[in-house]
Amino acid sequence: MNKSPGAVLFLARKEDGLASNLVIVAASAPYGAHNLAPSGWIVEVVLVVDDRSSDHRSFAVGFETAEQAENAVLRYPGIEPADRRTALRQLSSWELWDLKLRPEAIRPYDYHSRPPANTQVHCEPR
């Protein structure tokens, strides 16, 4: 069996005549768990445009702590130290996988277009 860190194990049905048996199959994974951030945060940034207006932006950030995530967004172009940065919540493991968020990655995040972290997605069988 392939035990490399880039392999993912999953169950598959093996048809063998009268019976079907479950077997464990190893397959390489381009986004295996070893490439993903162990933890991540949604950080909201309020950009100071002028005295009367501001612009809200959200980022998915692949850092362990909220403080690290809030400071890391300063590396993103256009974010200044004067802008207010708040870590809203930690990303779920499913979100880390869905975003393919790597350690120390910073990317724009539109949380209005994604289901909440505790929402279960149901798929109907064909």
ABEGO torsion letter per residue (X at the ends): XBABAABBBBBBBBBBEABBBBBBBBBBBABBAAABBABBBBBBBBBBABAABBBBBBBBBBBABAAAAAAAAAABBGBBAABBBBBABBBBAAAAAAAGBBBGBBBBBBAAABBBAABBBBBBBX
